[in-house]
Amino acid sequence: MSDTTNAFAGLKDLPVAGAEAPAPKREPKRDAQGRSYATGRRKNAIARVWVKPGKGEIMINGKKAPAYFARPVLRMLITQPFLVADRYNQFDVYCTVTGGGLSGQAGAVRHGISRALQLYEPELRGILKAAGFLTRDSRMVERKKYGKPKARRSFQFSKR
């Protein structure tokens, strides 16, 4: 019987099941040039984004943001992560975008900027996550079905 009491002697040193260990401190991820890289996706668009400290210039496929995204709504969309994180005009952004239309590309750039920002400054993760910028929007265009002119549209019914 004395063997069983000795077997339980070390149990008081084990951690409690309900208590969680503190999360490890996130380290910034930067390359040799001091940039952070992330990929953003939205619909069929994919954006490769590099973020580094600077004057707030945003280059998309070799063009400045106002030249690439002519609509103000799309320009506002790509600057949202900086405004939420209170880092407006503090970072230069260089990105290449492929696929999709302009709206999907703007969403992909925003997603990529958000991810790159939180890799550059890990303490911004909570703010960006609460704003919903780190979540990939999974909505895609529904595929066309055979026997139908579009995804759900049917041909017009004819009585005669």
Backbone as a chain_set.jsonl record, in Angstrom:
{"seq": "MSDTTNAFAGLKDLPVAGAEAPAPKREPKRDAQGRSYATGRRKNAIARVWVKPGKGEIMINGKKAPAYFARPVLRMLITQPFLVADRYNQFDVYCTVTGGGLSGQAGAVRHGISRALQLYEPELRGILKAAGFLTRDSRMVERKKYGKPKARRSFQFSKR", "coords": {"N": [[0.82, -1.195, 0.0], [2.032, 1.214, 0.59], [3.463, 1.81, -1.676], [1.647, 2.846, -3.518], [0.92, 5.34, -2.45], [3.288, 6.757, -2.704], [3.432, 6.968, -5.439], [1.639, 8.965, -6.102], [2.825, 11.218, -5.159], [4.177, 13.169, -6.698], [2.194, 14.552, -8.014], [1.208, 17.021, -7.165], [2.904, 18.904, -8.228], [2.308, 19.111, -10.911], [0.88, 21.037, -13.628], [-2.28, 22.772, -13.419], [-5.274, 21.709, -15.019], [-7.123, 23.6, -16.042], [-5.711, 26.002, -16.059], [-3.908, 28.028, -18.274], [-0.841, 28.067, -20.052], [1.318, 30.904, -20.469], [1.16, 32.616, -23.621], [3.646, 32.262, -26.154], [6.0, 34.889, -26.828], [5.662, 36.738, -29.753], [7.903, 37.029, -32.443], [9.235, 39.584, -34.574], [9.192, 39.199, -38.139], [11.475, 39.723, -40.503], [13.233, 40.484, -43.553], [16.587, 40.626, -45.029], [16.7, 43.243, -46.002], [15.103, 44.595, -44.25], [12.385, 44.298, -44.566], [8.973, 43.087, -44.419], [7.211, 40.256, -45.579], [4.18, 39.172, -47.08], [1.363, 37.234, -48.207], [-1.646, 38.041, -49.767], [-5.084, 37.231, -50.278], [-8.091, 37.293, -52.226], [-11.2, 36.538, -53.576], [-10.434, 35.658, -56.825], [-7.981, 36.837, -56.866], [-4.534, 37.353, -56.17], [-2.175, 38.72, -54.035], [1.133, 39.702, -53.625], [2.932, 41.025, -51.067], [5.166, 43.46, -49.818], [6.348, 45.121, -46.975], [7.831, 47.978, -45.568], [9.506, 50.36, -43.407], [8.823, 53.793, -44.111], [7.757, 56.579, -46.17], [5.092, 56.278, -46.716], [4.431, 55.491, -49.306], [2.705, 53.683, -51.78], [3.123, 51.145, -53.956], [1.846, 49.436, -56.686], [2.111, 46.791, -58.773], [4.183, 48.182, -60.066], [3.094, 50.716, -60.399], [1.895, 53.771, -58.922], [-0.456, 53.885, -56.19], [-2.828, 55.621, -56.627], [-2.857, 55.679, -59.419], [-3.165, 53.007, -60.166], [-5.436, 51.997, -58.752], [-8.08, 53.623, -59.497], [-10.566, 54.351, -58.479], [-11.822, 55.99, -55.577], [-12.848, 54.486, -53.46], [-11.584, 52.014, -53.58], [-8.948, 52.767, -53.089], [-9.23, 53.698, -50.496], [-9.838, 51.311, -49.272], [-7.403, 49.864, -49.348], [-5.825, 51.331, -47.631], [-6.906, 51.034, -45.144], [-5.842, 49.121, -43.147], [-3.567, 50.52, -42.172], [-4.718, 52.831, -41.084], [-6.338, 51.809, -39.034], [-4.401, 50.634, -37.418], [-3.046, 52.851, -36.67], [-0.809, 53.74, -38.138], [-0.469, 55.309, -40.36], [1.039, 56.569, -43.31], [3.583, 55.743, -42.497], [4.778, 53.523, -43.458], [6.223, 52.052, -46.364], [4.863, 50.43, -49.192], [5.212, 47.736, -51.356], [3.868, 45.917, -53.933], [2.77, 43.093, -55.879], [0.131, 42.149, -57.937], [-2.046, 39.656, -59.12], [-4.59, 38.201, -61.187], [-8.23, 38.028, -60.996], [-10.583, 40.813, -60.595], [-10.582, 44.443, -60.261], [-11.756, 45.059, -57.763], [-11.488, 42.656, -56.281], [-8.716, 42.523, -56.328], [-8.011, 44.78, -54.825], [-9.004, 43.996, -52.327], [-7.338, 41.792, -51.9], [-4.847, 43.047, -51.712], [-5.256, 44.566, -49.401], [-5.569, 42.495, -47.506], [-3.032, 41.307, -47.696], [-1.374, 43.47, -46.897], [-2.207, 43.773, -44.251], [-1.429, 41.309, -43.134], [1.341, 41.424, -43.543], [1.98, 43.667, -42.022], [1.401, 42.786, -39.415], [3.334, 40.863, -39.208], [5.603, 42.423, -39.269], [5.271, 44.13, -37.041], [4.447, 42.483, -34.381], [2.805, 43.139, -32.189], [0.622, 44.458, -33.214], [-1.194, 42.611, -33.996], [-3.571, 41.943, -32.526], [-5.221, 44.225, -32.837], [-5.559, 44.342, -35.639], [-6.715, 41.871, -36.089], [-9.105, 42.065, -34.655], [-10.383, 43.969, -36.191], [-10.892, 42.466, -38.391], [-9.19, 42.123, -40.548], [-7.244, 40.214, -40.914], [-8.434, 37.901, -41.59], [-9.089, 35.685, -44.163], [-11.203, 36.326, -46.818], [-13.418, 34.08, -47.835], [-15.319, 33.926, -49.808], [-16.289, 33.047, -53.035], [-16.809, 33.165, -56.605], [-19.591, 31.401, -57.76], [-19.533, 28.376, -59.596], [-20.419, 27.83, -63.064], [-23.169, 25.804, -63.988], [-23.858, 22.849, -65.899], [-26.322, 22.766, -68.497], [-27.548, 25.074, -67.786], [-27.711, 28.646, -68.186], [-26.171, 30.281, -66.502], [-24.755, 30.234, -63.166], [-26.991, 29.686, -61.479], [-29.207, 30.592, -62.848], [-31.963, 29.786, -64.908], [-33.077, 28.688, -68.156], [-35.544, 30.581, -69.992], [-38.899, 29.752, -69.319], [-41.205, 28.181, -71.503], [-44.558, 28.035, -72.387], [-45.84, 27.218, -74.73]], "CA": [[0.0, 0.0, 0.0], [2.889, 2.392, 0.654], [3.918, 2.108, -3.027], [0.655, 3.68, -4.213], [0.973, 6.718, -1.944], [4.476, 7.376, -3.285], [3.181, 7.209, -6.857], [0.881, 10.209, -6.228], [3.541, 12.303, -4.492], [4.581, 14.208, -7.645], [1.032, 15.13, -8.699], [0.954, 18.417, -6.797], [3.764, 19.764, -9.032], [1.795, 19.206, -12.277], [0.024, 22.212, -13.838], [-3.722, 22.56, -13.352], [-5.815, 21.544, -16.367], [-7.806, 24.821, -16.479], [-4.776, 27.121, -16.195], [-3.18, 27.986, -19.536], [0.502, 28.638, -20.035], [1.327, 32.151, -21.245], [1.495, 32.442, -25.029], [5.017, 32.713, -26.423], [6.114, 36.216, -27.422], [5.892, 36.657, -31.198], [9.065, 37.77, -32.92], [9.04, 40.148, -35.91], [9.829, 38.472, -39.237], [11.945, 40.691, -41.496], [14.332, 39.979, -44.367], [17.849, 41.354, -44.909], [16.461, 44.663, -46.297], [14.22, 45.145, -43.226], [11.0, 44.239, -45.043], [8.166, 41.914, -44.092], [6.493, 39.779, -46.754], [2.974, 38.377, -46.844], [0.505, 37.007, -49.363], [-3.058, 38.31, -49.52], [-5.971, 36.631, -51.283], [-9.508, 37.671, -52.219], [-11.791, 36.008, -54.807], [-9.385, 34.979, -57.6], [-6.806, 37.705, -56.883], [-3.449, 37.033, -55.233], [-1.263, 39.854, -53.897], [2.393, 39.499, -52.896], [3.109, 42.352, -50.464], [6.331, 43.754, -48.991], [6.139, 46.325, -46.174], [9.037, 48.463, -44.885], [9.304, 51.728, -42.938], [9.03, 54.787, -45.161], [6.934, 57.787, -46.189], [3.698, 55.97, -47.011], [4.216, 55.251, -50.73], [2.161, 52.369, -52.093], [3.361, 50.799, -55.353], [1.145, 48.219, -57.063], [2.542, 46.399, -60.122], [5.029, 49.228, -60.628], [2.383, 51.996, -60.486], [1.444, 54.314, -57.641], [-1.818, 53.439, -55.859], [-3.888, 56.363, -57.317], [-2.878, 55.345, -60.844], [-3.644, 51.634, -60.351], [-6.819, 51.971, -58.264], [-8.589, 54.967, -59.789], [-11.725, 54.652, -57.631], [-11.431, 56.323, -54.197], [-13.26, 53.426, -52.528], [-10.545, 50.983, -53.587], [-7.77, 53.334, -52.41], [-9.56, 53.712, -49.068], [-9.799, 49.92, -48.825], [-6.037, 49.388, -49.128], [-5.183, 52.08, -46.539], [-7.588, 50.743, -43.879], [-4.996, 48.532, -42.084], [-2.706, 51.547, -41.585], [-5.541, 53.731, -40.28], [-6.766, 51.084, -37.831], [-3.224, 50.417, -36.578], [-2.465, 54.18, -36.408], [0.515, 53.739, -38.769], [-0.662, 55.911, -41.681], [2.222, 57.241, -43.871], [4.798, 55.326, -41.805], [5.315, 52.354, -44.136], [6.159, 51.945, -47.819], [4.329, 49.141, -49.601], [5.452, 47.321, -52.733], [3.145, 44.664, -54.119], [2.387, 42.629, -57.204], [-1.193, 41.535, -57.858], [-2.47, 38.95, -60.327], [-5.889, 37.538, -61.156], [-9.418, 38.721, -60.52], [-10.857, 42.175, -61.034], [-10.007, 45.485, -59.409], [-12.286, 44.958, -56.402], [-10.82, 41.524, -55.646], [-7.306, 42.853, -56.156], [-7.913, 45.7, -53.689], [-9.18, 43.18, -51.127], [-6.141, 40.97, -51.725], [-3.781, 43.937, -51.247], [-5.554, 44.879, -48.0], [-5.271, 41.301, -46.721], [-1.582, 41.163, -47.67], [-0.805, 44.543, -46.075], [-2.516, 43.453, -42.853], [-0.586, 40.198, -42.695], [2.734, 41.878, -43.503], [2.099, 44.581, -40.878], [1.46, 42.045, -38.155], [4.627, 40.185, -39.153], [6.607, 43.437, -38.972], [5.036, 44.512, -35.642], [3.52, 41.477, -33.861], [1.845, 43.684, -31.215], [-0.553, 44.961, -33.94], [-2.052, 41.489, -34.376], [-4.88, 42.019, -31.878], [-6.003, 45.31, -33.449], [-5.909, 43.961, -37.006], [-7.62, 40.713, -36.036], [-10.417, 42.552, -34.213], [-10.982, 44.675, -37.324], [-11.246, 41.467, -39.4], [-8.332, 42.253, -41.717], [-6.366, 39.055, -41.048], [-9.25, 36.776, -42.025], [-9.222, 35.586, -45.614], [-12.596, 36.283, -47.237], [-13.447, 32.855, -48.64], [-16.4, 33.934, -50.795], [-15.824, 32.949, -54.412], [-17.88, 33.105, -57.596], [-20.083, 30.047, -57.93], [-19.26, 27.907, -60.952], [-21.551, 27.631, -63.957], [-23.603, 24.413, -64.069], [-24.272, 22.455, -67.25], [-27.768, 22.836, -68.695], [-28.013, 26.382, -67.327], [-26.889, 29.706, -68.784], [-25.246, 30.798, -65.484], [-24.637, 29.305, -62.05], [-28.328, 29.279, -61.013], [-30.224, 31.063, -63.771], [-32.491, 28.798, -65.832], [-33.602, 29.25, -69.399], [-36.923, 31.045, -69.837], [-39.889, 28.696, -69.533], [-42.166, 28.465, -72.58], [-45.753, 27.159, -72.311], [-46.156, 26.69, -76.065]], "C": [[0.857, 1.249, 0.0], [3.406, 2.778, -0.733], [2.931, 3.027, -3.752], [0.675, 5.115, -3.714], [2.19, 7.446, -2.494], [4.256, 7.715, -4.758], [2.445, 8.532, -7.071], [1.615, 11.414, -5.653], [3.882, 13.445, -5.448], [3.42, 14.906, -8.336], [0.822, 16.593, -8.366], [1.801, 19.387, -7.615], [3.264, 19.934, -10.47], [0.915, 20.452, -12.439], [-1.453, 21.837, -13.816], [-4.274, 22.546, -14.774], [-6.457, 22.833, -16.883], [-6.859, 25.98, -16.724], [-3.974, 26.959, -17.479], [-1.807, 28.611, -19.358], [0.5, 29.926, -20.848], [1.793, 31.898, -22.672], [2.912, 32.942, -25.286], [5.008, 34.07, -27.128], [6.431, 36.067, -28.899], [7.058, 37.55, -31.577], [8.749, 38.365, -34.289], [9.797, 39.338, -36.96], [10.169, 39.478, -40.326], [13.092, 40.071, -42.278], [15.569, 40.861, -44.206], [17.686, 42.85, -45.172], [15.533, 45.323, -45.277], [12.762, 45.169, -43.633], [10.304, 43.001, -44.489], [7.357, 41.553, -45.321], [5.269, 38.986, -46.335], [2.205, 38.239, -48.151], [-0.932, 37.265, -48.956], [-3.902, 37.713, -50.626], [-7.396, 37.125, -51.094], [-10.082, 37.277, -53.564], [-10.709, 35.264, -55.59], [-8.097, 35.785, -57.656], [-5.806, 37.276, -55.813], [-2.48, 38.203, -55.226], [-0.048, 39.431, -53.09], [2.821, 40.869, -52.397], [4.378, 42.395, -49.618], [6.094, 45.074, -48.282], [7.45, 46.691, -45.499], [8.786, 49.887, -44.417], [9.626, 52.726, -44.05], [8.079, 55.956, -45.02], [5.472, 57.523, -46.521], [3.416, 55.764, -48.484], [3.73, 53.822, -50.94], [2.322, 52.146, -53.594], [2.695, 49.462, -55.646], [1.482, 47.928, -58.524], [3.335, 47.508, -60.81], [4.366, 50.583, -60.782], [2.038, 52.469, -59.084], [-0.029, 53.965, -57.447], [-2.9, 54.262, -56.568], [-3.975, 56.055, -58.811], [-3.453, 53.947, -61.079], [-5.109, 51.501, -59.935], [-7.384, 53.374, -58.412], [-9.759, 55.339, -58.875], [-11.287, 54.924, -56.199], [-11.78, 55.227, -53.188], [-12.176, 52.349, -52.448], [-9.275, 51.482, -52.909], [-7.997, 53.375, -50.901], [-9.429, 52.297, -48.489], [-8.372, 49.472, -48.501], [-5.319, 50.161, -48.027], [-5.818, 51.787, -45.18], [-6.683, 50.114, -42.809], [-4.092, 49.559, -41.406], [-3.496, 52.481, -40.679], [-5.953, 53.073, -38.97], [-5.595, 50.915, -36.867], [-2.528, 51.719, -36.201], [-1.018, 54.249, -36.918], [0.448, 54.376, -40.157], [0.569, 56.726, -42.08], [3.511, 56.922, -43.109], [5.474, 54.145, -42.498], [5.196, 52.511, -45.648], [5.7, 50.533, -48.158], [4.683, 48.911, -51.062], [4.732, 46.001, -52.914], [2.919, 44.371, -55.587], [1.09, 41.861, -57.057], [-1.495, 40.86, -59.189], [-3.859, 38.378, -60.103], [-7.01, 38.425, -60.666], [-9.615, 40.088, -61.134], [-10.291, 43.166, -60.039], [-10.487, 45.379, -57.969], [-11.62, 43.814, -55.637], [-9.355, 41.806, -55.4], [-7.106, 43.804, -54.98], [-8.082, 44.94, -52.377], [-7.97, 42.314, -50.841], [-4.978, 41.814, -51.202], [-4.009, 44.283, -49.777], [-5.209, 43.7, -47.094], [-3.762, 41.109, -46.593], [-0.906, 42.213, -46.812], [-1.02, 44.234, -44.592], [-1.61, 42.35, -42.326], [0.879, 40.619, -42.584], [2.972, 42.815, -42.318], [2.226, 43.817, -39.571], [2.715, 41.185, -38.071], [5.744, 41.173, -38.81], [6.514, 43.88, -37.514], [4.012, 43.555, -35.042], [2.504, 42.025, -32.852], [0.594, 44.258, -31.889], [-1.553, 43.858, -34.263], [-3.456, 41.599, -33.787], [-5.772, 43.065, -32.513], [-6.481, 44.903, -34.837], [-6.88, 42.792, -37.023], [-9.022, 41.141, -35.614], [-11.133, 43.288, -35.337], [-11.361, 43.717, -38.453], [-10.359, 41.49, -40.628], [-7.421, 41.049, -41.926], [-7.122, 37.822, -41.533], [-9.383, 36.796, -43.54], [-10.696, 35.443, -45.958], [-12.743, 35.144, -48.234], [-14.543, 32.851, -49.696], [-15.827, 33.969, -52.21], [-17.038, 32.931, -55.332], [-18.284, 31.651, -57.771], [-19.903, 29.61, -59.381], [-20.544, 27.725, -61.748], [-21.875, 26.14, -64.013], [-24.029, 24.106, -65.513], [-25.791, 22.469, -67.33], [-28.367, 24.14, -68.226], [-27.131, 27.452, -67.952], [-25.878, 30.314, -67.813], [-25.216, 29.806, -64.33], [-26.006, 28.789, -61.6], [-29.449, 29.655, -61.965], [-30.65, 29.933, -64.703], [-32.95, 29.485, -67.098], [-35.065, 29.616, -69.201], [-37.888, 29.922, -70.194], [-40.873, 29.111, -70.611], [-43.328, 27.484, -72.473], [-46.003, 26.48, -73.659], [-44.958, 26.673, -76.959]], "O": [[0.437, 2.268, -0.549], [3.753, 3.938, -0.958], [3.347, 3.895, -4.519], [0.462, 6.032, -4.507], [2.122, 8.653, -2.728], [4.85, 8.668, -5.263], [2.608, 9.16, -8.118], [1.079, 12.521, -5.661], [3.872, 14.602, -5.028], [3.648, 15.778, -9.174], [0.308, 17.343, -9.196], [1.468, 20.569, -7.698], [3.748, 20.814, -11.182], [0.271, 20.876, -11.479], [-1.823, 20.713, -14.156], [-3.797, 23.286, -15.635], [-6.338, 23.129, -18.072], [-7.171, 26.864, -17.522], [-3.426, 25.889, -17.746], [-1.64, 29.569, -18.603], [-0.244, 30.034, -21.823], [2.689, 31.089, -22.916], [3.333, 33.938, -24.698], [4.116, 34.359, -27.926], [7.363, 35.351, -29.266], [7.183, 38.676, -31.096], [8.067, 37.727, -35.091], [10.899, 38.853, -36.708], [9.283, 40.019, -40.988], [13.836, 39.242, -41.754], [15.598, 41.743, -43.347], [18.445, 43.653, -44.63], [15.207, 46.501, -45.424], [11.983, 45.966, -43.112], [10.943, 42.009, -44.14], [6.87, 42.435, -46.029], [5.305, 38.227, -45.367], [2.38, 39.029, -49.079], [-1.39, 36.771, -47.925], [-3.486, 37.689, -51.784], [-7.855, 37.346, -49.973], [-9.521, 37.636, -54.599], [-10.119, 34.322, -55.061], [-7.199, 35.445, -58.426], [-6.181, 36.889, -54.706], [-2.013, 38.634, -56.28], [-0.18, 38.869, -52.002], [3.05, 41.778, -53.196], [4.637, 41.501, -48.813], [5.683, 46.049, -48.912], [8.114, 45.831, -44.921], [7.927, 50.566, -44.979], [10.565, 52.537, -44.823], [7.645, 56.296, -43.919], [4.686, 58.467, -46.599], [2.258, 55.852, -48.892], [4.264, 52.877, -50.36], [1.734, 52.864, -54.404], [2.938, 48.474, -54.954], [1.174, 48.728, -59.408], [3.17, 47.74, -62.007], [5.007, 51.523, -61.252], [1.904, 51.661, -58.165], [-0.762, 53.773, -58.417], [-3.84, 53.66, -57.086], [-5.049, 56.158, -59.404], [-4.148, 53.72, -62.07], [-5.924, 50.956, -60.68], [-7.186, 54.22, -57.54], [-9.927, 56.509, -58.532], [-10.472, 54.182, -55.652], [-11.09, 55.061, -52.183], [-11.888, 51.834, -51.367], [-8.594, 50.714, -52.23], [-7.08, 53.121, -50.12], [-8.969, 52.116, -47.361], [-8.147, 48.784, -47.506], [-4.294, 49.695, -47.528], [-5.311, 52.251, -44.159], [-6.746, 50.535, -41.654], [-3.871, 49.484, -40.198], [-3.006, 52.883, -39.624], [-5.922, 53.708, -37.916], [-5.76, 51.035, -35.653], [-1.524, 51.698, -35.488], [-0.126, 54.744, -36.229], [1.229, 54.017, -41.038], [1.088, 57.494, -41.269], [4.43, 57.74, -43.08], [6.61, 53.801, -42.17], [4.202, 53.034, -46.152], [6.09, 49.566, -47.505], [4.48, 49.786, -51.904], [4.949, 45.063, -52.147], [2.881, 45.272, -56.424], [0.953, 41.023, -56.166], [-1.233, 41.42, -60.254], [-4.256, 38.106, -58.97], [-6.78, 39.439, -60.008], [-8.913, 40.476, -62.068], [-9.605, 42.787, -59.09], [-9.702, 45.587, -57.043], [-11.233, 43.98, -54.48], [-8.8, 41.384, -54.385], [-6.147, 43.661, -54.222], [-7.37, 45.216, -51.411], [-7.606, 42.115, -49.682], [-4.212, 41.36, -50.352], [-3.062, 44.292, -48.99], [-4.621, 43.888, -46.029], [-3.264, 40.787, -45.515], [0.031, 41.903, -46.076], [-0.114, 44.414, -43.778], [-1.089, 42.439, -41.215], [1.576, 40.223, -41.65], [4.027, 42.77, -41.685], [3.051, 44.153, -38.721], [3.126, 40.81, -36.973], [6.714, 40.812, -38.143], [7.529, 43.995, -36.827], [2.811, 43.791, -35.18], [1.441, 41.429, -32.678], [-0.399, 44.521, -31.21], [-2.647, 44.14, -34.752], [-4.436, 41.366, -34.495], [-6.963, 42.821, -32.711], [-7.649, 45.087, -35.181], [-7.767, 42.729, -37.875], [-10.013, 40.642, -36.148], [-12.36, 43.237, -35.426], [-12.074, 44.108, -39.376], [-10.73, 40.93, -41.66], [-6.876, 40.879, -43.016], [-6.506, 36.805, -41.851], [-9.748, 37.816, -44.125], [-11.37, 34.546, -45.451], [-12.247, 35.234, -49.357], [-14.688, 31.864, -50.416], [-14.991, 34.812, -52.536], [-18.162, 32.706, -54.883], [-17.432, 30.773, -57.913], [-20.104, 30.409, -60.295], [-21.615, 27.495, -61.185], [-20.971, 25.308, -64.079], [-24.493, 24.983, -66.241], [-26.47, 22.21, -66.336], [-29.586, 24.302, -68.264], [-25.953, 27.216, -68.22], [-24.838, 30.812, -68.243], [-25.613, 28.653, -64.499], [-26.169, 27.591, -61.366], [-30.538, 29.085, -61.889], [-29.808, 29.206, -65.229], [-33.184, 30.693, -67.123], [-35.749, 29.041, -68.354], [-37.735, 29.238, -71.207], [-41.327, 30.255, -70.638], [-43.131, 26.269, -72.467], [-46.341, 25.297, -73.709], [-45.056, 26.258, -78.114]]}, "num_chains": 1, "name": "protein.A"}
